[in-house]
Every structure is written in C-alpha cells, then in structure tokens.
Amino acid sequence: MKLKGKASPIFIVLGLSSPRSTHFVKEAKKMGLFYGDSIWIFAEKPFTNLLTSVDHSAISSPVEDAIGIITYRPKNQAYRGFRSKFLNMFRRKYGEKFNFEPAIDAVRAYDCIMTVKNAIDEGPSHDIMPEILINRISHSRLMGLSGPIQFENGQLAYRPKLQLVSVNGKEYRELKLWSPNFGFSRSFVAKQGSRRNAYAIAAISKTQGEQTSVENKPMVIGVPGKTPFDKFVKEEMDDTTGKAKYVGFCIDVFEKAVSQLPDGLDYEFSRHDGTYEELVNKVRNKTYDAAVGDITILANRSQFVEFTQPFMASELSMIVPAKLDTDRALIFTEPFTPTMWIASGGILIYTMLVVWFLERPINPEFTGPWTNQLSTALWFTFSSLFFAHRERVHRNFTRIVLVIWFSVALILTQSYTAGLTSMLTLQKLKPTVPTMEWLRISKAKVGCDPDTFICNYLTDTLNFSKGVIVPIRNTTSYGDEFRSGNISALFLEYPYERAFFTEYCYGYVAIRENYRFGGFGFVFPKDSPHAANFSEAILELSESGEMKRLENEWFLPGCTTMNFTSDTPRLGLDSFWVLFVLAIATSTGCFLFACLCTRRNPQDLEQGNAGDEMNETEMSTL
C-alpha cells in the first residue's frame, strides 16, 4: 500500500504457486494496484501459472498491461509438431476454450524423456545398468525442444535465452529477447506495446547494463564490398538520395526475411572491404551487429558467431573447358546398359530354344542336322525382330510364344531407336580434365578466389600444392585465364557455379566431387536471438516457394545445366524387367504344356503332322 501513492511504482512478482498467483492478482486488482502508471513484472513461474491455469475464477481476473519473463523456445518444425499434439491432448481434457502454449516445464520434461530414451537406445536392452545409463546421458549431444542438450561438469552447458512478453488477458505478445552473451535484442518497437510496457523494458534493460534507450537503434550490418559475382551483392548509387545502396540475391533474401519478422527490423548496411574471414571476425568483435552476403557456413566460423539456417546450398564445383566428343564409334551400343544387352540376348536365345523344341517334331523346316535346326531357329527368332521371317509355324503353342516375343521385340526396337536418335542429335561435351586426382598428379594450374576459403581448402584439405594455386579476384578474367592456358580448372562453390554459367554459357562443364559445405547463411554474434528469428523466416520463404522464385530471378535457368552429369540416360533392365518376366513365363508355360500333351497323347502329334502335310499339299495344288 505504501507503493500505491508513489509515481510509477514497479512490482516484481517472483515465485508463487498457481493458487497463490491467482489469489494475489485478484487482491492486487481490488486494491487498484494494476491501474495508473504502475508497472508489473512477472517471473516465469507465476506468469506461467496465471496463463495456464484452468481455474475458472482465474479467467475472470485476467492480467493486462504487464510484463512477463519466459524462457525462449525456438519455433522450429519439431516444436510445432510437439505443440500440436500437446494442444490436442489438452483440449480433449479441458475443452476447446482453453488454448494454452506448452509451459517450459512441459517442454523440458519432454526433452528429459527423449534424452533418456536415446541413451537407452544406444546399446543393447540387456546392458542398461544405472552407471552405464548415467554415462550415456552425460555424453548426450542432441537438439531438444528447449535448446541444445549437452552436459559439462554434470550440468547443462546451454544457457537459455529469455523473452519479454506483453500480457493481454490470457494471451501474450512477444516483445524482446535476452541472451546471456548478447543482452537484449534491438527488434523491440515501442509502438507494439503500451507506454507502461515500454518504460518497464527500458528499466529492465538498464538493470542489465544495456545503456540504450527504448527507441530502436538501427543495426549496423556489414556486407562484402566485392563478391566473386555481383549477382549476390552489388553496390549501386541511389539517384534519389545520392547514397550507396545494395542489391543482389543475398540482399533480396535478407529483406524478404525481415518482412517475415513480427516486429520488423531497423538496420543500415555498411560496406566491408576485405576477406570474408575478416567480415565474420568483425561480427564476432561486435564491430557489426550482423553480416549479410554470400558467406559460407563453416565449422571454424560457427565456434565464434551464430549462423542462420542456410538459404542456399553449397558444395565444391570444378569447372573445366569442354570440347565436343567426336570419338563416338561405339555410340550404337550406348542406348542400352550392358545388363540390358545381356538380358536381351538371353531372352532371344531362350525364345529360340523354345521355338525349336516346339516346332522340331512336326515342322519340316526345323529338321535335318542339329546345326541346321539351331541355325534355322536362331535365324527365325532374330529376323522376327524386324518382322522379316518367312518360316511358318505349325503349333498353337509356338504361335502364343511368338505373339509375346513380337510384342517384346517391337517395344525393344522402338526404345532403342528413340534412345539412339536422342544421342545422335545431342552434342555431347567432353571435359578436358577427367578428374581432380588427375590435376593433383599432373600438378596442373588451378584457379580460385583468394577472398573466399576455397584456396585454403584446396591446399589444407585436398592436398593441392600451393605452387599450382592461381588466385583470381576478377571474375571477368576467368575466360581469359582458360584461353591463355594459365589454368586448367577453376574451383568455385556451387552457387558461384550457377552465376558462372549465366555469363559463360558454352565451352565449359562442371564436375562435382561431392565435397559439401554448410551453405550460405547470415551471420550474427554468438547467442544472438536474431539468428533463430531469421532462421525461421528463411524456412518460411523456402516452404512458400519465394526462395525458389528469387533464385530463378537472379540465376537464369538453362546455362546452369551445363554440367558433366547431363548425359542422356541409358535404358536399363529396371525399365523392362516386367516385360522380360512375362515373355519367360509365357515361353516356359507353353513348353511345359507341350511336354505334357506330347507325353499323354503322342498320336495327336503324328495326326497334327499329317494334317499339316495335307494342308500344305492342298495349298500347293491351289
């Protein structure tokens, strides 16, 4: 009551149980302590108790214009799935009118159970001793819903981020993030909350050593002054203001991500002239509040800064000159794979043997020495591929076998013709350098951009000699370096490969060796709350298709397909195995039925032979 008459009194509510929190708020409202310029700050325990209470009497006295402090939970896909299941179970028990977020205790309980489950699953079920289980848990390294789960000296190493929220009845709105190493975020906008809330946040910020005012200061964001290709970041002069502005794919992605943030962001770009490592280090030492550009996520960089979700994938690409492949003497064998050729020959021989067995007893064209019989059967079966056979067949079983064989032959010949036509029409480019290993052995000169990490990667990881590395900073010189023979190959990251082929469409191919990197991401100081917000925004852009639209806008499709893996695919057995099984089954069935009929009624075979001879005599008479 002594504080009631004071100007702008601040009330801080710490640990209270759920019934006491409800009773306390009721009594405080009766006494008029929630009105005027009073400021109420609730710690997480009483705040959660009030918002998640299912006591109907608590709902009649909602808390308004107060500040709550809760533990920040990343709103990733795993959390959204957990939240959905949690709410469904909660509503089934308490009804649809209760729509509460899972409290941090529920999230941590879930993480605890998952940690124990993973520890149990690491070994056999009969080897779960308490000491072994505790050891597995203490060495756990996984991402939980509440944050990274990793232990140091028997305690969680992760220090959670806190979030200030504005309370409005039974709901709240996220305002500001606080992290142990970074302090409060700058994304708070004063107009989002009431004047009392703004004053409260200012007071909290000052108690934590943040000497900035409530008014939002623009974030200083470093951008590379020169990139390998200006499609990523480019500096231009604004004709209206006369000041520098920045455009490019990375800038568009950043601006789209800012538009996804609930409170927006006030920022200004600052040009950085130097290497990418120096740019990352300036974020680390707080010279810049963030860095935006074609910055690759690497393990050694992640130790000191916080990266967002990658907005573009990255891997090592080797670009080499290409020439037309004129050595195509055996191109007629390429439409089918070797396995397909073997299977086709096998089904041909099998059909020949079945036809010979069925026709030999009664067909005079299949009589004589063994060599004549087999050659006649082989010629008959092979010529049927082109429907050029003249021999007659006398048994219905043979006719059934041939109907299926003719279908198989027609499909195979048509498919072969289509594949061969495609290969003859397509001009195939052949790389002048076969593999990366050939470059190492021959010690050929290779080019790379010294401002990126690729040059160091070639020497430190791929064991290239420093003497063969040719640093090339000017992208317009790539073609001249190749034509002069100064370099035999150019090493770039995959995003730069896409930009390369928009400028050099023909005469080059890309060979990828499956060396993958973390991709391009935005950089923030360690434990910065902005990293999680931007990661979520980037995921939303990717899922909505906006990221793909931006890529197509800046990197024209068409030339980007000029890589060494774009040959016409060869037809294999996986495309025709059902057809082959049908042919084999039909031939085998007819063969077995013919054997059975011959064993039971051998006289029918003789009568059939006599009938066929009589028909031939009558036909010759006519």
Number of C-alpha atoms within 10 A of each C-alpha: 9 6 12 17 11 11 10 15 16 16 15 12 17 14 13 17 14 21 14 14 21 23 14 15 18 17 12 13 14 10 12 12 20 19 13 13 16 22 20 22 24 22 17 21 21 23 24 23 19 27 23 20 18 14 12 8 12 22 16 11 17 18 24 16 21 23 27 25 22 21 17 19 19 19 16 14 12 12 17 13 11 14 17 13 11 16 17 13 12 16 14 9 10 11 11 11 7 15 16 18 15 17 17 18 13 13 19 15 12 15 20 15 11 14 21 15 12 16 20 18 11 11 13 8 9 6 10 15 11 9 9 14 17 14 12 18 21 19 14 17 13 14 13 20 21 23 18 17 21 18 15 10 7 10 10 13 12 13 12 17 23 20 21 26 23 23 24 14 16 19 16 18 14 19 23 20 24 23 18 13 12 15 18 25 16 22 22 25 17 17 11 14 17 13 13 18 25 22 17 20 23 17 15 15 18 12 10 11 10 13 10 13 14 17 13 16 15 14 17 18 20 24 27 23 17 20 23 22 19 15 17 23 23 20 16 12 11 11 9 6 8 9 9 13 16 19 14 17 20 26 19 17 22 19 12 17 20 19 13 17 15 13 17 14 19 15 17 12 19 19 16 18 13 12 16 23 14 13 23 27 16 18 23 21 12 15 14 23 20 28 26 23 24 27 25 24 21 14 10 8 16 14 10 17 20 25 29 20 21 18 20 18 15 21 17 21 23 23 25 24 20 20 15 12 11 10 7 10 7 7 11 15 13 18 23 21 15 15 13 19 16 13 17 19 12 13 18 17 16 17 25 22 17 19 26 23 18 22 21 18 13 20 18 15 15 23 17 11 8 10 10 13 19 19 14 18 25 19 15 20 26 18 13 17 18 12 13 12 13 9 12 12 18 16 18 12 20 21 15 13 23 22 13 18 25 17 13 19 21 16 14 17 13 10 15 19 13 12 19 18 13 13 18 12 8 10 13 18 21 19 21 15 19 11 13 15 12 11 17 16 9 8 15 18 20 27 25 26 20 17 18 20 18 18 21 16 13 17 15 12 9 13 11 23 14 13 11 16 22 18 13 18 17 12 16 14 11 19 14 12 18 18 12 9 10 15 20 20 25 23 22 25 23 21 21 20 23 21 20 22 24 17 14 15 14 14 16 23 27 26 20 19 12 9 11 14 16 17 20 23 27 25 30 26 26 20 21 25 26 22 22 20 20 21 22 21 23 25 17 15 20 15 11 11 10 15 21 13 13 17 17 11 11 16 20 14 13 10 17 18 14 20 23 18 12 11 12 14 13 16 19 16 18 9 9 16 13 10 17 18 12 14 23 17 13 20 25 16 14 21 19 12 12 17 13 12 12 13 10 9 10 11 11 12 15 13 12 14 18 13 12 16 15 12 12 12 11 10 9 8 7 6
